[in-house]
Amino acid sequence: MPTQTANQDFFKSNVLGHPAGLFVLFFTEMWERFSYYGMRSLLVMFLTAAMMGDHPGWGWSRENAMALFGSYTALVYLSTMLGGYFADKLIGYRWAVIVGAFLMTLGHASMAVETPFFIYLGLGLLIFGTGFFKPNMTSIISEMYKDTPEKKDGAYTIFYMGVNAGAFFGILLCGYLGEKVGWSIGFGLAGIFMLFGLLQFYFSQNIFGTIGLKPKMADNLALANSDAMEINTNIAAQEDLQKPVDDDKRVPFTGWQLGVIAVSILLGLVWVINDPVSKISGGSINFFQFGEYNLSNIAILVALILFFFLLVFRLTQYSTVTRQKLIAVTFFASCTFTFFAIFEQAPGSLTIFARDYTNRVLTGGASLTFLIINTLISVGPLAIITWVLFLLFKQTFKKYALANILLSISFVIIWAITVWMLIKDFYSAGYLSLSDGFRESLMIDEVTTPLTEIPASWFNVLNSLFIITLAPLFSKWWESKYNPPATAKFGIGLILLGLGMGFLAYGGMDIAPGAKTASVSMFWLVFVYLFHTMGELCISPVGLSYVSKLVPGRMIAFMFGVWYLAIAIGNKVAGIIGENSASIAEEKGIGVFFFIITIVAIVVGIVAILSDRFIKKLMHGVR
């Protein structure tokens, strides 16, 4: 197949004003996020579900389930550093995406088996697969738009919609099938669509020209087109002339500093893995057990002390301006850590609250209202994305027929599952009559008592739904004269996060300590996800932007790594917080648990806002 070699060529075949290649990435990322969030919405519920009943799980305690989940999500973020390194140095962005997608497909397939060996194998494959996949999709976009930076914001907005569309449908459909039909069906569906994403990307990859290939291979192909190479060289030269000279003091890592980093990383990784292993095994496996002494807490404490010592020491080695900017980045990273430690209660503590303490059974008018809303939010976005798919077909079908056919098959399946889900729900609620033969052909069980039971995982879709709805409004806010300073954005985000948890603190205040079930109104959960989404829009999209603005160019990759490290630690701490939810609920009540993290988030948010004048000085005019 022919390939494009100059970035300008991408815009000769466009969809909605952007290169068709962007939408290849859009659908690949959509199916990857579908699989990731679909599996994630089920994992904790599967682990904590009773071993007996219609949908038996493993019957784990919340402590064990959250320990495993926290380590899994932390390792997912840490693995992006490894995947980014392999892509940059060895295999290129494109093959990193393919390898990552393949590993994730195997991971989801393994989890569908539901035995301990295959569940753990699946989680391991998903960790490494996400590490290869996640950082390199955005790298391809960056390369595609390097000659048209004015279009990059729009490209990332479209791509971000693909991310949220995938998360939305993954949680909606994998969660539904996992809870209503069987856990293995939900896990398996995630793998099927990851496979479609892999095949679609693989068979249409030539649309990216030389972007994302191995460095040597890309160089050889670029040499075959001297005109394109000359254009790119001239543009690069002009960009270099426009860049200010970075004459700041260099501080290379010395041998002892690299040794401290190695020890800190090793202790941290072993601790993250050991934490769930030691709890799940009942203490029979503990990498930090020496005789009668359990040195697990000491090990992680040493790792953190070494990390912060090295961070503080290196800050003292830079020039005043650089040091102060790096301190500002560290402050924002700390706020981000706090945010994710609380925000990532969604797939754990919040989902368990939805399952055990929320009234999810609807009848009468409430049932019909929910079914209509659920139909609109399911069919509407799917119809819009199908229209985008049709536009992509018109531009790329001749050259990439197989990729388009595979993509169309995936959409036929997704439409079929969505329609089946809606038919089943309307029938179960008594609003639809089905003949016995048709009902049995659809594999829908006969219903004797009409009602609608909302899956516990359903509430997680509200985050993606609210992001799609509210993101344009927040974008307009940031572009207006009322755009708040950086510290205010982080502070507002944390306060909104805390207020969200406050709804559950209030809604759960009457749940007695030790209660295993309750019937709290589901509207409290709706408000939680609304406020959490607004908080996320204040922090998540702008965080990396401030890193790129404040950090010298030569240090950006390293500081991005530190930023993702903060998010990884936040995810693990989220698991630790979730572990303690059961004990606090047992002794004080589940409402007290949510009240505690409400106060923490609001206090940190207020501190961030009050720090504005100090942090603004450290940023030296950067906005």
C-alpha positions as CSV (number, residue, x, y, z in Angstrom):
1,M,0.0,0.0,0.0
2,P,1.2,3.5,-0.6
3,T,2.4,5.6,2.3
4,Q,2.5,9.3,3.1
5,T,5.8,10.8,4.0
6,A,5.1,14.5,4.6
7,N,2.8,15.6,7.4
8,Q,1.0,18.0,5.1
9,D,-0.2,15.0,3.1
10,F,-2.4,13.8,6.0
11,F,-4.8,16.7,5.4
12,K,-5.5,15.7,1.8
13,S,-7.9,13.1,3.0
14,N,-9.8,14.4,6.0
15,V,-12.8,13.8,8.2
16,L,-14.4,16.7,10.0
17,G,-11.4,18.9,9.1
18,H,-8.8,16.4,10.4
19,P,-6.7,13.7,8.9
20,A,-8.4,10.3,8.5
21,G,-5.5,8.9,10.5
22,L,-6.7,10.7,13.6
23,F,-10.0,8.7,13.5
24,V,-8.1,5.4,13.1
25,L,-6.5,6.4,16.4
26,F,-9.9,7.5,17.7
27,F,-11.5,4.1,17.2
28,T,-8.4,2.1,18.3
29,E,-8.3,4.1,21.6
30,M,-12.1,3.8,21.9
31,W,-11.9,0.1,21.9
32,E,-8.9,0.0,24.3
33,R,-10.7,2.2,26.8
34,F,-13.8,0.1,26.3
35,S,-11.9,-3.0,27.4
36,Y,-10.0,-1.3,30.2
37,Y,-12.9,0.4,31.9
38,G,-15.2,-2.5,31.1
39,M,-13.0,-4.9,33.0
40,R,-12.2,-2.4,35.7
41,S,-15.9,-1.8,36.5
42,L,-16.3,-5.6,37.3
43,L,-13.1,-6.6,39.0
44,V,-13.8,-5.5,42.6
45,M,-17.4,-6.7,42.4
46,F,-16.3,-10.1,41.0
47,L,-13.7,-10.5,43.8
48,T,-16.1,-9.5,46.6
49,A,-19.2,-11.3,45.2
50,A,-20.4,-14.3,47.3
51,M,-19.1,-17.7,46.3
52,M,-22.7,-19.0,46.1
53,G,-25.7,-17.7,44.2
54,D,-26.7,-16.8,40.6
55,H,-23.4,-15.1,39.8
56,P,-20.8,-16.5,42.2
57,G,-17.5,-14.6,42.7
58,W,-14.5,-15.3,44.9
59,G,-16.0,-14.1,48.2
60,W,-13.0,-12.0,49.1
61,S,-13.0,-9.3,51.8
62,R,-13.0,-5.7,50.7
63,E,-9.5,-5.4,52.2
64,N,-8.0,-8.0,49.9
65,A,-10.0,-6.9,46.8
66,M,-8.9,-3.3,47.2
67,A,-5.3,-4.2,47.9
68,L,-5.1,-6.1,44.6
69,F,-7.0,-3.4,42.7
70,G,-4.9,-0.6,44.1
71,S,-1.7,-2.4,43.1
72,Y,-3.0,-3.1,39.7
73,T,-4.0,0.5,38.9
74,A,-0.7,1.8,40.3
75,L,1.4,-0.6,38.2
76,V,-0.7,0.3,35.1
77,Y,0.6,3.9,35.4
78,L,4.1,2.9,36.3
79,S,4.3,0.6,33.3
80,T,3.8,3.6,30.9
81,M,7.4,4.6,31.6
82,L,8.6,1.2,30.5
83,G,6.4,1.3,27.4
84,G,7.5,4.8,26.5
85,Y,11.2,3.8,26.8
86,F,10.9,0.8,24.5
87,A,9.0,2.8,21.9
88,D,11.5,5.7,21.9
89,K,14.6,3.5,21.9
90,L,13.8,0.2,20.3
91,I,10.5,-0.5,18.5
92,G,8.8,2.8,17.7
93,Y,5.4,4.1,18.6
94,R,3.5,2.0,16.1
95,W,4.8,-1.4,17.1
96,A,4.5,-0.4,20.8
97,V,0.7,0.1,20.2
98,I,0.4,-3.2,18.4
99,V,2.4,-5.1,21.1
100,G,0.3,-3.4,23.9
101,A,-3.0,-4.2,22.2
102,F,-2.0,-7.8,21.7
103,L,-0.9,-8.2,25.3
104,M,-4.2,-6.7,26.5
105,T,-6.2,-8.9,24.3
106,L,-4.5,-12.0,25.8
107,G,-5.0,-10.4,29.3
108,H,-8.8,-10.0,28.9
109,A,-9.1,-13.5,27.4
110,S,-7.2,-14.9,30.4
111,M,-9.5,-13.2,32.9
112,A,-12.6,-14.7,31.2
113,V,-11.4,-18.2,32.4
114,E,-12.0,-17.0,36.1
115,T,-9.5,-19.3,37.7
116,P,-6.8,-17.8,40.1
117,F,-3.9,-18.5,37.7
118,F,-5.6,-16.9,34.7
119,I,-7.0,-13.9,36.6
120,Y,-3.5,-13.1,37.9
121,L,-2.0,-13.8,34.5
122,G,-4.6,-11.6,32.9
123,L,-3.9,-8.7,35.2
124,G,-0.1,-9.0,34.6
125,L,-0.7,-9.0,30.8
126,L,-3.0,-5.9,31.1
127,I,-0.4,-4.0,33.1
128,F,2.4,-4.5,30.5
129,G,0.0,-4.1,27.6
130,T,-1.4,-0.8,28.9
131,G,2.2,0.4,29.5
132,F,3.1,-0.2,25.8
133,F,-0.2,1.1,24.5
134,K,-1.2,4.2,26.5
135,P,1.7,6.6,26.1
136,N,2.3,6.0,22.4
137,M,-1.1,6.8,21.0
138,T,-0.7,10.4,22.0
139,S,2.8,10.4,20.7
140,I,1.6,9.5,17.2
141,I,-0.9,12.4,17.3
142,S,1.8,14.7,18.4
143,E,3.9,13.7,15.4
144,M,1.0,13.9,13.0
145,Y,0.4,17.6,13.9
146,K,3.9,18.8,14.4
147,D,3.6,21.0,11.2
148,T,0.1,22.1,12.1
149,P,0.2,23.0,15.8
150,E,-2.9,25.3,15.4
151,K,-5.0,22.1,14.9
152,K,-3.5,20.1,17.7
153,D,-6.0,21.3,20.4
154,G,-8.9,20.2,18.2
155,A,-7.3,16.9,17.5
156,Y,-6.8,16.1,21.2
157,T,-10.4,17.1,21.9
158,I,-11.7,14.6,19.3
159,F,-9.3,12.0,20.6
160,Y,-10.5,12.7,24.2
161,M,-14.0,12.1,23.0
162,G,-13.0,8.7,21.8
163,V,-11.5,7.9,25.2
164,N,-14.7,8.8,27.0
165,A,-16.9,7.1,24.5
166,G,-14.9,3.9,25.0
167,A,-15.1,4.2,28.8
168,F,-18.8,4.9,28.6
169,F,-19.8,1.9,26.5
170,G,-17.2,-0.4,28.2
171,I,-18.7,0.2,31.7
172,L,-22.3,0.2,30.3
173,L,-22.1,-3.1,28.4
174,C,-19.4,-5.1,30.1
175,G,-20.8,-4.1,33.5
176,Y,-24.3,-5.1,32.4
177,L,-23.3,-8.5,31.0
178,G,-21.0,-9.2,33.9
179,E,-23.6,-8.5,36.6
180,K,-26.7,-9.8,34.7
181,V,-25.3,-12.7,32.7
182,G,-21.9,-13.8,34.0
183,W,-18.5,-12.4,35.0
184,S,-16.7,-14.3,32.3
185,I,-19.0,-12.8,29.7
186,G,-18.2,-9.3,30.8
187,F,-14.4,-10.0,30.9
188,G,-14.5,-11.8,27.6
189,L,-16.4,-8.9,25.9
190,A,-13.7,-6.5,26.9
191,G,-11.2,-8.8,25.2
192,I,-13.2,-9.1,22.0
193,F,-13.3,-5.4,21.4
194,M,-9.6,-5.0,22.3
195,L,-9.0,-7.5,19.5
196,F,-11.0,-5.4,17.1
197,G,-9.1,-2.4,18.1
198,L,-5.8,-4.2,17.5
199,L,-6.8,-5.5,14.0
200,Q,-8.2,-2.2,12.9
201,F,-5.0,-0.4,13.8
202,Y,-2.7,-3.1,12.3
203,F,-4.4,-3.2,8.9
204,S,-4.7,0.5,8.5
205,Q,-1.3,1.5,10.0
206,N,0.1,2.6,6.6
207,I,-2.1,5.6,6.8
208,F,0.5,7.1,9.2
209,G,3.3,7.1,6.7
210,T,6.6,7.0,8.4
211,I,5.3,8.2,11.8
212,G,5.8,5.8,14.6
213,L,8.1,3.3,12.8
214,K,11.5,2.2,14.2
215,P,13.9,5.1,14.0
216,K,16.2,3.5,11.4
217,M,13.3,2.3,9.3
218,A,11.6,5.7,9.4
219,D,14.9,7.3,8.4
220,N,15.3,5.0,5.4
221,L,11.8,5.7,4.2
222,A,12.2,9.4,4.7
223,L,15.4,9.4,2.6
224,A,13.3,8.0,-0.3
225,N,11.5,11.3,-0.4
226,S,14.0,14.1,-0.4
227,D,11.4,16.8,-0.9
228,A,9.5,15.9,2.2
229,M,12.8,15.6,4.2
230,E,13.9,19.1,3.0
231,I,10.5,20.6,4.1
232,N,10.8,19.0,7.5
233,T,14.4,20.1,7.9
234,N,13.6,23.7,7.1
235,I,10.7,23.7,9.5
236,A,12.8,22.2,12.3
237,A,15.6,24.8,11.6
238,Q,13.1,27.7,11.9
239,E,11.7,26.3,15.1
240,D,15.2,26.1,16.6
241,L,15.9,29.7,15.7
242,Q,12.7,30.7,17.5
243,K,13.5,28.8,20.7
244,P,15.2,30.7,23.5
245,V,18.7,29.5,24.4
246,D,18.6,27.3,27.5
247,D,21.7,28.4,29.4
248,D,20.4,27.1,32.7
249,K,22.7,25.0,34.9
250,R,22.8,21.3,34.0
251,V,22.6,18.8,36.8
252,P,23.3,15.3,35.5
253,F,22.6,12.3,37.7
254,T,25.7,11.1,39.5
255,G,26.4,7.4,40.3
256,W,25.2,7.6,43.9
257,Q,22.0,9.3,42.8
258,L,21.2,6.7,40.2
259,G,21.9,4.1,43.0
260,V,19.3,5.8,45.3
261,I,16.8,5.9,42.4
262,A,17.4,2.1,41.8
263,V,16.9,1.2,45.4
264,S,13.9,3.4,45.8
265,I,12.2,1.9,42.7
266,L,13.1,-1.6,43.7
267,L,11.7,-1.3,47.2
268,G,8.6,0.5,45.9
269,L,7.8,-2.1,43.2
270,V,8.3,-5.1,45.5
271,W,6.1,-3.4,48.1
272,V,3.3,-2.7,45.6
273,I,3.3,-6.3,44.5
274,N,3.9,-7.7,48.0
275,D,1.0,-5.8,49.6
276,P,-1.9,-7.8,48.0
277,V,0.1,-11.0,47.8
278,S,0.8,-11.1,51.6
279,K,-2.9,-10.2,52.4
280,I,-4.4,-12.7,49.9
281,S,-2.1,-15.5,51.0
282,G,-2.9,-14.8,54.7
283,G,0.8,-13.9,55.4
284,S,2.2,-17.2,54.1
285,I,3.9,-15.3,51.3
286,N,5.6,-12.1,52.3
287,F,8.8,-10.8,50.6
288,F,9.6,-8.6,53.7
289,Q,9.0,-11.2,56.4
290,F,12.3,-12.0,58.2
291,G,11.7,-14.5,61.0
292,E,9.2,-12.8,63.4
293,Y,9.6,-9.4,61.9
294,N,7.5,-8.0,59.1
295,L,9.5,-5.2,57.5
296,S,6.9,-4.3,54.8
297,N,6.0,-0.9,56.3
298,I,9.7,-0.1,56.9
299,A,10.6,-1.0,53.3
300,I,8.0,1.5,51.8
301,L,9.0,4.1,54.3
302,V,12.6,3.8,53.4
303,A,11.7,4.0,49.7
304,L,9.7,7.2,50.2
305,I,12.4,8.8,52.4
306,L,15.1,8.1,49.7
307,F,12.9,9.5,47.0
308,F,12.1,12.7,48.8
309,F,15.7,13.1,50.0
310,L,16.9,12.9,46.4
311,L,14.1,15.2,45.2
312,V,15.0,17.9,47.8
313,F,18.7,17.5,47.2
314,R,18.4,17.9,43.5
315,L,16.2,21.0,43.9
316,T,19.1,22.7,45.7
317,Q,21.4,22.1,42.8
318,Y,19.5,24.1,40.2
319,S,19.4,27.8,39.6
320,T,16.9,29.9,41.6
321,V,14.4,30.2,38.8
322,T,14.4,26.6,37.7
323,R,14.3,25.4,41.4
324,Q,11.3,27.5,42.1
325,K,9.5,26.3,39.0
326,L,10.2,22.7,40.0
327,I,8.9,23.3,43.5
328,A,5.7,24.6,41.9
329,V,5.4,21.4,39.8
330,T,6.0,19.4,42.9
331,F,3.1,21.3,44.6
332,F,0.8,20.5,41.7
333,A,1.9,16.9,41.7
334,S,1.0,16.7,45.4
335,C,-2.5,18.1,44.7
336,T,-2.9,15.6,41.9
337,F,-1.8,12.7,44.2
338,T,-4.5,13.7,46.7
339,F,-7.1,14.1,44.0
340,F,-6.6,10.6,42.6
341,A,-6.3,8.9,46.0
342,I,-9.9,10.0,46.5
343,F,-11.3,10.1,42.9
344,E,-10.3,6.5,42.3
345,Q,-12.7,5.3,45.0
346,A,-15.2,5.1,42.0
347,P,-14.5,1.5,40.9
348,G,-14.0,0.3,44.4
349,S,-15.7,1.9,47.4
350,L,-18.4,3.8,45.3
351,T,-19.3,0.7,43.3
352,I,-19.6,-1.4,46.5
353,F,-21.8,1.4,48.0
354,A,-23.9,1.2,44.9
355,R,-24.2,-2.6,45.1
356,D,-24.8,-3.0,48.9
357,Y,-26.2,0.3,50.2
358,T,-28.2,1.9,47.3
359,N,-31.8,1.3,46.3
360,R,-31.4,0.3,42.7
361,V,-34.8,-1.3,42.1
362,L,-37.3,0.8,40.3
363,T,-41.0,0.2,39.5
364,G,-43.8,2.2,37.9
365,G,-43.0,5.7,36.5
366,A,-39.5,5.7,37.9
367,S,-38.7,2.5,36.1
368,L,-40.0,3.9,32.8
369,T,-38.2,7.2,33.2
370,F,-34.9,5.4,33.8
371,L,-35.4,3.1,30.8
372,I,-36.1,6.0,28.5
373,I,-33.1,8.0,29.8
374,N,-30.9,4.9,29.5
375,T,-32.1,4.3,25.9
376,L,-31.3,7.9,24.9
377,I,-27.8,7.9,26.5
378,S,-27.0,4.5,24.9
379,V,-28.4,5.0,21.4
380,G,-27.6,8.7,21.0
381,P,-23.8,8.6,21.4
382,L,-23.6,5.3,19.5
383,A,-25.5,6.8,16.5
384,I,-23.1,9.8,16.5
385,I,-20.0,7.6,16.5
386,T,-21.5,5.4,13.8
387,W,-21.9,8.5,11.7
388,V,-18.3,9.4,12.2
389,L,-17.4,5.8,11.2
390,F,-19.4,6.3,8.0
391,L,-17.4,9.5,7.2
392,L,-14.2,7.6,7.8
393,F,-15.3,4.8,5.4
394,K,-15.9,7.3,2.6
395,Q,-12.3,8.5,2.9
396,T,-10.4,5.2,3.6
397,F,-12.4,2.2,2.4
398,K,-10.6,1.8,-1.0
399,K,-7.1,1.7,0.5
400,Y,-7.9,0.0,3.9
401,A,-10.9,-2.2,3.1
402,L,-10.1,-5.0,5.6
403,A,-9.5,-2.6,8.5
404,N,-12.9,-0.9,7.7
405,I,-14.7,-4.2,7.4
406,L,-13.4,-5.3,10.8
407,L,-14.3,-2.0,12.3
408,S,-17.8,-2.3,10.9
409,I,-18.2,-5.8,12.3
410,S,-17.3,-4.4,15.8
411,F,-20.0,-1.8,15.5
412,V,-22.6,-4.4,14.3
413,I,-21.8,-6.3,17.5
414,I,-22.0,-3.3,19.7
415,W,-25.3,-2.3,18.2
416,A,-26.7,-5.8,18.7
417,I,-25.6,-6.0,22.3
418,T,-27.0,-2.5,23.0
419,V,-30.4,-3.3,21.4
420,W,-30.5,-6.7,23.2
421,M,-29.8,-4.9,26.6
422,L,-32.6,-2.4,26.0
423,I,-35.1,-5.0,24.9
424,K,-34.3,-7.2,27.9
425,D,-34.7,-4.2,30.3
426,F,-38.1,-3.1,28.8
427,Y,-39.3,-6.7,28.9
428,S,-38.1,-7.2,32.5
429,A,-39.9,-4.0,33.6
430,G,-43.2,-5.1,31.9
431,Y,-43.3,-2.5,29.2
432,L,-42.6,-4.9,26.3
433,S,-44.3,-8.2,25.4
434,L,-42.2,-11.0,23.8
435,S,-43.4,-14.3,22.4
436,D,-41.9,-17.3,24.2
437,G,-40.1,-18.3,21.0
438,F,-38.6,-14.9,20.3
439,R,-37.7,-14.4,24.0
440,E,-35.9,-17.7,24.1
441,S,-34.1,-16.9,20.8
442,L,-32.7,-13.8,22.5
443,M,-31.7,-15.8,25.6
444,I,-33.9,-13.6,27.9
445,D,-35.3,-15.4,30.9
446,E,-39.0,-15.2,31.6
447,V,-40.0,-12.6,34.1
448,T,-42.7,-13.1,36.8
449,T,-42.3,-9.8,38.7
450,P,-41.8,-6.8,36.4
451,L,-39.2,-4.3,37.7
452,T,-36.0,-2.6,36.7
453,E,-32.8,-3.2,38.7
454,I,-30.0,-0.9,37.8
455,P,-26.6,-2.6,37.7
456,A,-24.2,-1.3,40.4
457,S,-21.5,-0.6,37.7
458,W,-24.0,1.6,35.7
459,F,-23.3,4.6,37.9
460,N,-19.7,4.7,36.7
461,V,-20.9,5.6,33.2
462,L,-22.0,9.0,34.6
463,N,-18.4,10.2,34.8
464,S,-17.9,9.8,31.0
465,L,-21.4,11.2,30.3
466,F,-20.8,14.3,32.4
467,I,-17.3,14.8,30.9
468,I,-18.7,14.8,27.3
469,T,-21.5,17.2,28.4
470,L,-19.4,19.6,30.6
471,A,-16.0,19.6,28.9
472,P,-17.0,22.3,26.3
473,L,-18.3,24.6,29.1
474,F,-15.1,24.3,31.2
475,S,-13.1,24.9,28.0
476,K,-15.0,28.1,27.5
477,W,-14.3,29.1,31.1
478,W,-10.6,28.6,30.7
479,E,-10.6,30.7,27.6
480,S,-12.6,33.6,29.2
481,K,-11.4,36.5,31.3
482,Y,-12.6,34.7,34.3
483,N,-10.0,31.9,33.8
484,P,-8.7,31.2,37.4
485,P,-5.0,30.8,38.2
486,A,-3.4,27.4,38.5
487,T,-3.7,27.0,42.2
488,A,-7.4,28.0,42.1
489,K,-8.1,25.4,39.5
490,F,-6.5,22.7,41.6
491,G,-8.2,24.0,44.7
492,I,-11.6,24.2,43.1
493,G,-11.2,20.7,41.7
494,L,-10.3,19.2,45.2
495,I,-13.2,21.1,46.9
496,L,-15.7,19.8,44.2
497,L,-14.2,16.3,44.8
498,G,-14.8,16.7,48.6
499,L,-18.3,18.0,48.1
500,G,-19.1,15.0,45.9
501,M,-18.1,12.6,48.7
502,G,-20.1,14.8,51.1
503,F,-23.3,13.7,49.4
504,L,-22.6,10.1,50.3
505,A,-21.5,11.1,53.8
506,Y,-25.0,12.8,54.2
507,G,-26.9,10.0,52.4
508,G,-25.2,7.3,54.4
509,M,-25.4,9.0,57.8
510,D,-28.4,6.9,58.9
511,I,-26.7,3.6,58.0
512,A,-26.0,1.8,61.2
513,P,-22.4,0.7,61.9
514,G,-21.9,-2.9,60.8
515,A,-24.9,-2.8,58.4
516,K,-24.3,-5.0,55.3
517,T,-27.1,-3.6,53.2
518,A,-29.2,-0.4,53.0
519,S,-31.5,1.4,50.6
520,V,-30.1,4.9,50.2
521,S,-31.5,6.9,47.3
522,M,-29.5,6.6,44.1
523,F,-29.6,10.4,43.5
524,W,-26.8,10.8,46.0
525,L,-24.5,8.7,43.7
526,V,-25.6,10.8,40.7
527,F,-24.5,14.0,42.6
528,V,-21.2,12.3,43.5
529,Y,-20.3,11.6,39.9
530,L,-21.5,15.1,38.8
531,F,-19.2,16.9,41.3
532,H,-16.3,14.5,40.8
533,T,-16.4,15.0,37.0
534,M,-16.4,18.8,37.5
535,G,-13.4,18.4,39.8
536,E,-11.7,16.2,37.3
537,L,-12.1,18.8,34.5
538,C,-10.4,21.3,36.8
539,I,-7.3,19.2,37.4
540,S,-6.8,16.3,35.0
541,P,-6.6,18.2,31.6
542,V,-4.5,21.1,32.9
543,G,-1.9,19.2,35.0
544,L,0.4,18.1,32.3
545,S,0.0,21.4,30.6
546,Y,1.6,23.1,33.6
547,V,4.4,20.6,33.6
548,S,5.3,21.4,30.0
549,K,5.2,25.1,30.7
550,L,7.2,25.2,33.9
551,V,9.9,22.5,33.3
552,P,13.0,23.2,31.1
553,G,12.7,21.3,27.8
554,R,15.5,18.9,28.6
555,M,13.7,17.7,31.8
556,I,10.1,17.3,30.4
557,A,10.3,13.6,29.9
558,F,11.7,13.0,33.4
559,M,9.1,15.3,35.1
560,F,6.3,13.6,33.1
561,G,7.6,10.4,34.7
562,V,7.5,12.0,38.2
563,W,3.9,13.2,37.4
564,Y,2.7,9.7,36.5
565,L,4.5,8.4,39.5
566,A,2.4,10.7,41.7
567,I,-0.8,9.4,40.0
568,A,0.4,5.8,40.4
569,I,1.0,6.3,44.1
570,G,-2.4,8.1,44.3
571,N,-4.0,5.0,42.8
572,K,-2.3,2.7,45.3
573,V,-3.3,4.9,48.2
574,A,-6.9,4.9,46.8
575,G,-6.8,1.1,47.3
576,I,-5.4,1.5,50.8
577,I,-8.2,4.0,51.7
578,G,-10.7,1.5,50.2
579,E,-9.3,-1.3,52.3
580,N,-10.1,0.7,55.5
581,S,-13.7,1.4,54.4
582,A,-14.9,-1.9,55.7
583,S,-13.4,-1.5,59.2
584,I,-14.6,2.1,59.5
585,A,-18.1,1.1,58.3
586,E,-18.1,-1.7,60.8
587,E,-17.1,0.5,63.8
588,K,-18.4,4.0,62.9
589,G,-20.7,3.6,59.9
590,I,-20.1,4.0,56.1
591,G,-21.2,7.6,56.3
592,V,-18.3,8.4,58.6
593,F,-15.8,6.9,56.1
594,F,-17.1,9.2,53.4
595,F,-17.1,12.2,55.8
596,I,-13.4,11.7,56.6
597,I,-12.3,11.8,52.9
598,T,-14.7,14.7,52.3
599,I,-12.9,16.8,54.9
600,V,-9.4,15.8,53.6
601,A,-10.2,16.8,50.0
602,I,-11.8,20.2,51.0
603,V,-8.9,21.1,53.4
604,V,-6.3,20.3,50.8
605,G,-8.3,22.3,48.2
606,I,-8.5,25.3,50.6
607,V,-4.8,25.1,51.2
608,A,-4.2,25.1,47.4
609,I,-6.3,28.2,46.9
610,L,-4.6,30.0,49.8
611,S,-1.2,29.2,48.4
612,D,-1.9,31.2,45.2
613,R,0.3,34.2,45.9
614,F,3.3,32.0,47.0
615,I,3.0,29.5,44.1
616,K,2.5,32.4,41.6
617,K,5.9,33.8,42.6
618,L,7.5,30.4,42.1
619,M,6.0,30.1,38.6
620,H,7.7,33.4,37.4
621,G,4.9,34.6,35.1
622,V,3.9,31.2,33.7
623,R,0.0,30.9,33.4
